[in-house]
Amino acid sequence: MTDTPQRTRPLRVLAAMSGGVDSAVAAARAADAGHDVTGVHLALSANPQSFRTGARGCCTIEDSRDARRAADVIGIPFYVWDLADRFREDVVEDFVAEYEAGRTPNPCLRCNEKIKFAALLDKALALGFDAVCTGHYAKIVTLADGSRELHRASDMAKDQSYVLGVLDEKQLAHALFPLGDTLTTKEEIRAEAERRGLAVAKKPDSHDICFIADGDTQGFLAKRLGKAEGDIVDESGTKLGTHEGAYGFTIGQRKGLRIGHPAADGKPRYVLDISPVNNTVTVGPADALDVTGLTAIKPRWCGTAPTAPGVYTAQLRAHGGETEVSAELVDGELRVTFTAPVRGVAPGQAIVLYDDTRVVGSATIASTVRRQPATSTS
């Protein structure tokens, strides 16, 4: 087993350059490795000023200029490609539709699936490029037979394999992640950028959703979906308050419920369920959030699909920890049972399965199985 790339010839590489430090260093490392690198910045908004500014996003005019300056320093050709229509349809509209349906999507994961390793990769291959390079922290391992596996980054603190779990075997065959083996801190990556003369060395990381300019997700959804007053109820159906849109809540949410009076036991209440059908948000105690299993749909495999039940670890959020599960495919759906109950699991989220550090695949959570809270008996 060897770390990629082990090639007999230089590759024609298209480096996706967001305007941040990671993608700039990744492009520079690809060039250092002897590859024929071309930089490209993706214009993802028809009105870039509407996306995040102040060096916080990845899709602004400022970001495209930062990417161009980095490409000039590295000494590689640079282009800006307009993928705004695809991004709006496949990421933004999907994001809005998922929230409207009472689900909690991950737009960064969808962007990797639909934009960077579908629309971008397809165009790159059509133009004769061999691979797309990004600044993600993940590792590709090439096996003796030439097949490739996606693994966690060498540094777990920076690992981004969760948002890459949607990549299939063909996409992995044309992907490069030059930062995946980096065992250095982010400060050392910045120091490398500074040594290379890259002006983005001190640029802040982006953390929020790039297409929500002010970071106010609820406000963004309200503008798109409009206010829709509904009830907040407890598990028995008793009305506790009202809301202005069920899309403004997520499973496991504690703050901002505006119920107005405490629970009978004095303990906090959490969002347990979001029903778009009757526009109702159900709240209850923390132990009612315990999930023992789930069903996930639209599985995508980073290689061959599992043919039998297996034991894996699973990650449920981009910055979440791992938990042990058993999983199997049943009629095209992924059925998962947790070794120990977990909380904060919501339909629409992605579950990514791992075999040690290897990414097995990803699927979208459709439904969960809750552990019934203990009740007193007389």
Secondary structure, DSSP 8 states (H G I E B T S, - for coil): -EES---SS--EEEEE--SSHHHHHHHHHHHHTT-EEEEEEEE--SSGGGS--SS--SSSHHHHHHHHHHHHHHT--EEEEE-HHHHIIIIIHHHHHHHHTT----HHHHHIIIIIIIIHHHHHHHTT--EEE----EEEEE-TTS-EEEEE-SSGGG--GGGGTT--HHHHTTEE-TTTT--S-HHHHHHHHHHTT-GGGG-----S-TT-TTS-HHHHHHHHH----EEEE-TT--EEEEES-GGG--TT--TT----S--TT----EEEEEETTTTEEEEE-GGGG-EEEEEEEEEEESSS---S-EEEEEE-STT--EEEEEEEEETTEEEEEEEEEES---TT-EEEEEETTEEEEEEEEEEEEE--------
